[in-house]
Amino acid sequence: MESIPDWIAKSRSSPAHGRRRRASTVTDGSSIVLVQYADRSLASCGDTIFFTAWILNNSEETLGDVSLKHCFLTDAVSGRLPYATAPVSDDLRIPALLPGESTKFGFTYVVTYTDVVDGDKIVSAMQVRARSNSGSHRDVCDATVRFKFGLAEIR
């Protein structure tokens, strides 16, 4: 299984970029970590954006009932958007994640003309939750991709 640091190192030499915001966890601040990236920082109409979400058990205990929740995908004006491809909801639940273990999921979105006309970016927001003997844990992460063209350049 590819590790998060290996994937990030490879991403730096490829077009995999994007902006990321990460919130702290509910309990100890480091038990479960969600890292979400887009394969590009800029996109235009017709481009397919590939989002990758990594979940890492950064604790010394096994985490159970791990679930990745898609909070929203939006272009900030049109409202919630559907991913073009995504794992089915049952696949986003993991019965157990051992200490140091990680897993990843992939999602795609195809940028439309309306996205570019209506807004300046696409935001994918996700949350991960888990339980352990020490309590409940969660983390959130957003991936942001800006559009290459403004309304004046599309016409």
Backbone as CSV, one residue per row, in Angstrom:
resi,resn,N_x,N_y,N_z,CA_x,CA_y,CA_z,C_x,C_y,C_z
1,MET,0.842,-1.177,0.000,0.000,0.000,0.000,0.887,1.241,0.000
2,GLU,0.576,2.198,-0.850,1.337,3.433,-0.960,1.071,4.305,0.268
3,SER,2.119,4.904,0.828,1.942,5.747,2.003,1.590,7.177,1.595
4,ILE,1.001,7.911,2.520,0.651,9.305,2.248,1.893,10.119,1.908
5,PRO,2.988,10.025,2.678,4.181,10.807,2.321,4.718,10.474,0.933
6,ASP,4.672,9.189,0.530,5.127,8.808,-0.811,4.236,9.426,-1.874
7,TRP,2.926,9.390,-1.655,1.993,9.950,-2.623,2.187,11.457,-2.750
8,ILE,2.355,12.148,-1.613,2.553,13.592,-1.642,3.854,13.931,-2.364
9,ALA,4.912,13.163,-2.115,6.193,13.408,-2.787,6.042,13.260,-4.296
10,LYS,5.315,12.231,-4.742,5.069,12.047,-6.172,4.209,13.181,-6.726
11,SER,3.258,13.633,-5.925,2.346,14.681,-6.360,3.067,15.993,-6.623
12,ARG,4.104,16.259,-5.882,4.838,17.514,-6.062,5.541,17.573,-7.410
13,SER,5.876,16.429,-7.972,6.558,16.422,-9.260,5.579,16.233,-10.420
14,SER,4.304,16.145,-10.113,3.272,15.992,-11.133,2.306,17.168,-11.031
15,PRO,1.227,17.173,-11.819,0.288,18.279,-11.714,-0.612,18.221,-10.476
16,ALA,-0.378,17.280,-9.573,-1.243,17.133,-8.401,-0.964,18.240,-7.394
17,HIS,-1.829,19.193,-7.380,-1.708,20.307,-6.449,-3.075,20.567,-5.858
18,GLY,-3.362,21.790,-5.584,-4.643,22.149,-5.005,-4.428,22.771,-3.647
19,ARG,-5.422,23.431,-3.179,-5.312,24.078,-1.884,-6.048,23.260,-0.858
20,ARG,-5.538,23.267,0.357,-6.065,22.405,1.387,-6.247,23.167,2.689
21,ARG,-7.366,22.927,3.345,-7.610,23.440,4.686,-7.938,22.245,5.556
22,ARG,-7.310,22.144,6.697,-7.544,21.021,7.583,-7.951,21.532,8.959
23,ALA,-8.984,20.962,9.522,-9.429,21.338,10.865,-8.910,20.328,11.875
24,SER,-8.888,20.719,13.114,-8.396,19.822,14.153,-9.429,18.764,14.504
25,THR,-8.991,17.718,15.167,-9.901,16.638,15.544,-10.599,16.979,16.857
26,VAL,-11.606,16.199,17.175,-12.402,16.450,18.372,-11.625,16.117,19.634
27,THR,-10.863,15.027,19.622,-10.235,14.569,20.867,-8.780,15.002,20.967
28,ASP,-7.868,14.185,20.551,-6.456,14.449,20.820,-5.719,15.209,19.725
29,GLY,-6.395,15.607,18.675,-5.775,16.420,17.653,-4.962,15.661,16.628
30,SER,-4.808,14.335,16.778,-3.978,13.644,15.795,-4.354,12.188,15.574
31,SER,-5.434,11.695,16.121,-5.771,10.276,16.008,-6.123,9.856,14.595
32,ILE,-6.916,10.653,13.920,-7.282,10.334,12.543,-7.009,11.572,11.700
33,VAL,-6.412,11.343,10.540,-6.036,12.458,9.678,-6.646,12.233,8.306
34,LEU,-7.282,13.275,7.772,-7.829,13.255,6.425,-7.019,14.233,5.583
35,VAL,-6.482,13.728,4.483,-5.739,14.563,3.535,-6.453,14.441,2.197
36,GLN,-6.910,15.560,1.646,-7.610,15.545,0.363,-6.909,16.503,-0.596
37,TYR,-6.634,16.028,-1.799,-5.980,16.837,-2.816,-6.695,16.690,-4.154
38,ALA,-6.536,17.701,-4.993,-6.991,17.637,-6.378,-5.757,17.474,-7.253
39,ASP,-5.926,16.924,-8.441,-4.787,16.679,-9.330,-4.334,17.941,-10.058
40,ARG,-5.011,19.043,-9.831,-4.659,20.302,-10.490,-5.097,21.461,-9.605
41,SER,-4.472,22.601,-9.772,-4.887,23.783,-9.019,-5.761,24.696,-9.869
42,LEU,-5.704,24.536,-11.203,-6.520,25.323,-12.129,-7.228,24.377,-13.094
43,ALA,-8.468,24.704,-13.459,-9.228,23.880,-14.407,-10.073,24.795,-15.286
44,SER,-10.442,24.275,-16.443,-11.339,25.013,-17.333,-12.471,24.095,-17.770
45,CYS,-13.423,24.641,-18.503,-14.602,23.906,-18.945,-14.195,22.624,-19.669
46,GLY,-14.784,21.495,-19.283,-14.496,20.206,-19.900,-13.410,19.407,-19.199
47,ASP,-12.620,20.031,-18.325,-11.561,19.316,-17.605,-12.163,18.367,-16.574
48,THR,-11.530,17.220,-16.400,-11.898,16.303,-15.327,-10.947,16.536,-14.166
49,ILE,-11.502,16.819,-12.994,-10.714,17.007,-11.779,-10.736,15.691,-11.015
50,PHE,-9.559,15.200,-10.661,-9.436,13.973,-9.864,-9.108,14.364,-8.428
51,PHE,-10.016,14.040,-7.505,-9.798,14.288,-6.081,-9.370,12.977,-5.424
52,THR,-8.388,13.045,-4.545,-7.956,11.886,-3.776,-8.094,12.215,-2.302
53,ALA,-8.739,11.334,-1.544,-8.902,11.502,-0.098,-8.177,10.364,0.611
54,TRP,-7.191,10.708,1.434,-6.438,9.735,2.233,-6.931,9.785,3.665
55,ILE,-7.104,8.627,4.284,-7.439,8.536,5.701,-6.280,7.806,6.371
56,LEU,-5.739,8.400,7.428,-4.603,7.831,8.146,-4.929,7.694,9.623
57,ASN,-4.687,6.490,10.172,-4.773,6.302,11.616,-3.424,6.717,12.183
58,ASN,-3.390,7.876,12.803,-2.154,8.437,13.331,-2.047,8.217,14.838
59,SER,-2.654,7.138,15.318,-2.653,6.860,16.757,-1.989,5.510,17.036
60,GLU,-1.927,5.184,18.304,-1.353,3.900,18.734,-2.434,2.849,18.967
61,GLU,-3.683,3.186,18.660,-4.776,2.243,18.881,-5.560,2.014,17.595
62,THR,-6.261,0.901,17.552,-7.094,0.593,16.390,-8.324,1.491,16.412
63,LEU,-8.625,2.057,15.261,-9.824,2.877,15.122,-10.897,2.047,14.434
64,GLY,-12.115,2.110,14.957,-13.227,1.366,14.380,-14.300,2.300,13.852
65,ASP,-15.240,1.737,13.109,-16.347,2.510,12.540,-15.843,3.749,11.804
66,VAL,-14.794,3.578,11.007,-14.220,4.692,10.250,-15.119,4.955,9.044
67,SER,-15.513,6.200,8.865,-16.355,6.522,7.710,-15.938,7.870,7.123
68,LEU,-15.902,7.883,5.795,-15.613,9.106,5.056,-16.942,9.668,4.580
69,LYS,-17.183,10.929,4.875,-18.441,11.565,4.489,-18.135,12.709,3.536
70,HIS,-18.809,12.674,2.407,-18.727,13.766,1.452,-19.652,14.863,1.966
71,CYS,-19.075,15.970,2.420,-19.902,17.069,2.949,-20.554,17.854,1.820
72,PHE,-19.739,18.284,0.848,-20.296,18.955,-0.318,-19.248,19.113,-1.401
73,LEU,-19.730,19.266,-2.614,-18.944,19.660,-3.779,-19.717,20.825,-4.366
74,THR,-19.085,21.991,-4.508,-19.808,23.172,-4.949,-18.934,24.080,-5.791
75,ASP,-19.578,24.859,-6.635,-18.870,25.906,-7.367,-19.186,27.260,-6.740
76,ALA,-19.734,27.270,-5.537,-20.041,28.444,-4.719,-21.272,29.209,-5.175
77,VAL,-21.827,28.933,-6.357,-23.010,29.649,-6.822,-24.148,28.673,-7.134
78,SER,-23.848,27.599,-7.848,-24.882,26.653,-8.280,-25.399,25.767,-7.157
79,GLY,-24.709,25.753,-6.042,-25.106,24.870,-4.952,-24.346,23.562,-5.024
80,ARG,-24.914,22.537,-4.439,-24.239,21.240,-4.401,-24.222,20.584,-5.764
81,LEU,-23.069,20.006,-6.077,-22.865,19.350,-7.364,-22.598,17.868,-7.143
82,PRO,-22.942,17.020,-8.108,-22.644,15.585,-7.982,-21.252,15.275,-8.539
83,TYR,-20.549,14.358,-7.898,-19.296,13.869,-8.472,-19.640,13.060,-9.720
84,ALA,-18.749,13.049,-10.702,-18.937,12.217,-11.896,-18.745,10.754,-11.533
85,THR,-17.714,10.478,-10.723,-17.486,9.124,-10.211,-17.108,9.221,-8.741
86,ALA,-17.565,8.252,-7.984,-17.270,8.190,-6.557,-17.543,6.778,-6.059
87,PRO,-16.848,6.363,-5.003,-17.161,5.056,-4.418,-18.590,5.062,-3.876
88,VAL,-19.234,3.914,-3.887,-20.571,3.824,-3.292,-20.446,4.012,-1.787
89,SER,-21.503,4.456,-1.152,-21.434,4.823,0.265,-20.962,3.683,1.163
90,ASP,-21.314,2.445,0.836,-20.851,1.310,1.651,-19.335,1.180,1.620
91,ASP,-18.720,1.543,0.494,-17.263,1.457,0.386,-16.557,2.541,1.185
92,LEU,-17.270,3.555,1.607,-16.678,4.651,2.366,-16.662,4.371,3.867
93,ARG,-17.054,3.154,4.247,-17.035,2.724,5.649,-15.990,1.625,5.818
94,ILE,-15.151,1.798,6.823,-14.085,0.841,7.094,-14.295,0.310,8.515
95,PRO,-14.432,-1.009,8.692,-14.685,-1.545,10.035,-13.560,-1.229,11.019
96,ALA,-12.299,-1.290,10.556,-11.176,-1.034,11.457,-9.974,-0.529,10.663
97,LEU,-9.232,0.366,11.288,-8.000,0.899,10.718,-6.937,0.763,11.796
98,LEU,-5.945,-0.080,11.544,-4.897,-0.351,12.517,-3.972,0.850,12.686
99,PRO,-3.224,0.918,13.793,-2.285,2.029,13.997,-1.323,2.161,12.812
100,GLY,-1.188,3.376,12.299,-0.298,3.643,11.178,-0.854,3.269,9.814
101,GLU,-1.984,2.599,9.771,-2.571,2.170,8.507,-3.301,3.333,7.834
102,SER,-3.316,3.306,6.499,-4.033,4.343,5.746,-4.774,3.703,4.586
103,THR,-5.710,4.451,4.052,-6.457,4.020,2.879,-6.819,5.261,2.080
104,LYS,-7.092,5.071,0.779,-7.440,6.231,-0.040,-8.653,5.940,-0.911
105,PHE,-9.319,7.024,-1.302,-10.501,6.964,-2.151,-10.350,8.002,-3.251
106,GLY,-10.930,7.711,-4.410,-10.867,8.637,-5.531,-12.249,9.101,-5.961
107,PHE,-12.326,10.359,-6.377,-13.559,10.990,-6.835,-13.213,11.835,-8.058
108,THR,-14.136,11.990,-8.986,-13.887,12.866,-10.132,-15.063,13.821,-10.327
109,TYR,-14.758,14.931,-10.973,-15.783,15.902,-11.353,-15.374,16.505,-12.691
110,VAL,-16.334,16.658,-13.606,-16.078,17.283,-14.903,-16.617,18.714,-14.846
111,VAL,-15.724,19.674,-15.075,-16.083,21.096,-15.014,-16.994,21.442,-16.187
112,THR,-18.104,22.122,-15.884,-19.059,22.521,-16.915,-18.943,24.015,-17.215
113,TYR,-19.551,24.405,-18.301,-19.599,25.811,-18.684,-20.262,26.625,-17.574
114,THR,-21.340,26.101,-17.006,-22.065,26.799,-15.939,-21.175,27.028,-14.722
115,ASP,-20.343,26.043,-14.366,-19.424,26.212,-13.235,-18.530,27.427,-13.443
116,VAL,-17.951,27.495,-14.614,-16.983,28.556,-14.911,-17.679,29.917,-14.972
117,VAL,-18.879,29.959,-15.540,-19.621,31.221,-15.642,-20.083,31.673,-14.258
118,ASP,-20.558,30.736,-13.437,-21.160,31.076,-12.149,-20.180,31.346,-11.021
119,GLY,-18.993,30.806,-11.079,-18.097,30.950,-9.937,-16.647,31.007,-10.336
120,ASP,-15.790,31.057,-9.344,-14.363,31.116,-9.632,-13.611,29.881,-9.169
121,LYS,-14.342,28.908,-8.543,-13.659,27.722,-8.044,-14.645,26.594,-7.754
122,ILE,-14.083,25.395,-7.628,-14.811,24.205,-7.164,-14.209,23.850,-5.801
123,VAL,-15.065,23.548,-4.827,-14.594,23.146,-3.504,-15.184,21.781,-3.177
124,SER,-14.316,20.841,-2.825,-14.730,19.516,-2.371,-14.429,19.443,-0.874
125,ALA,-15.457,19.264,-0.064,-15.296,19.196,1.392,-15.664,17.801,1.876
126,MET,-14.772,17.215,2.663,-15.013,15.872,3.205,-14.685,15.837,4.685
127,GLN,-15.272,14.848,5.351,-15.052,14.648,6.777,-14.857,13.165,7.033
128,VAL,-13.977,12.828,7.968,-13.801,11.441,8.380,-14.119,11.358,9.874
129,ARG,-14.769,10.264,10.252,-15.092,10.003,11.661,-14.650,8.596,12.013
130,ALA,-14.294,8.423,13.285,-13.886,7.104,13.772,-14.120,7.034,15.277
131,ARG,-14.103,5.802,15.778,-14.244,5.572,17.224,-13.079,4.720,17.708
132,SER,-12.742,4.902,18.957,-11.718,4.069,19.592,-12.060,3.961,21.075
133,ASN,-11.232,3.234,21.818,-11.449,3.123,23.260,-11.328,4.475,23.950
134,SER,-10.594,5.419,23.348,-10.415,6.731,23.977,-11.473,7.752,23.559
135,GLY,-12.383,7.387,22.649,-13.453,8.302,22.289,-13.702,8.413,20.802
136,SER,-14.396,9.486,20.427,-14.705,9.748,19.022,-13.658,10.683,18.428
137,HIS,-13.399,10.486,17.140,-12.386,11.279,16.455,-12.955,11.731,15.110
138,ARG,-12.540,12.904,14.656,-12.951,13.365,13.337,-11.905,14.324,12.795
139,ASP,-11.942,14.481,11.491,-11.089,15.454,10.828,-11.811,15.880,9.557
140,VAL,-11.577,17.084,9.093,-12.166,17.590,7.865,-11.063,18.140,6.973
141,CYS,-11.324,18.116,5.669,-10.353,18.642,4.726,-11.078,19.080,3.461
142,ASP,-10.707,20.240,2.953,-11.269,20.767,1.708,-10.189,20.785,0.638
143,ALA,-10.574,20.513,-0.587,-9.685,20.676,-1.741,-10.339,21.710,-2.652
144,THR,-9.561,22.697,-3.070,-10.078,23.793,-3.884,-9.346,23.849,-5.215
145,VAL,-10.111,23.987,-6.290,-9.551,24.139,-7.631,-10.158,25.390,-8.236
146,ARG,-9.327,26.303,-8.666,-9.788,27.557,-9.289,-9.967,27.355,-10.793
147,PHE,-10.787,28.207,-11.398,-11.008,28.146,-12.837,-9.997,29.022,-13.558
148,LYS,-9.573,28.563,-14.742,-8.588,29.294,-15.540,-9.170,30.529,-16.191
149,PHE,-10.434,30.501,-16.568,-11.012,31.567,-17.366,-12.151,32.259,-16.644
150,GLY,-12.212,33.563,-16.755,-13.333,34.328,-16.254,-14.390,34.434,-17.338
151,LEU,-15.516,35.016,-17.014,-16.635,35.141,-17.951,-16.229,35.856,-19.234
152,ALA,-15.447,36.924,-19.142,-15.058,37.687,-20.332,-14.229,36.848,-21.301
153,GLU,-13.447,35.904,-20.814,-12.583,35.083,-21.676,-13.339,33.918,-22.303
154,ILE,-14.509,33.564,-21.786,-15.280,32.437,-22.304,-16.020,32.840,-23.578
155,ARG,-16.495,34.056,-23.631,-17.319,34.520,-24.769,-16.573,34.610,-26.035
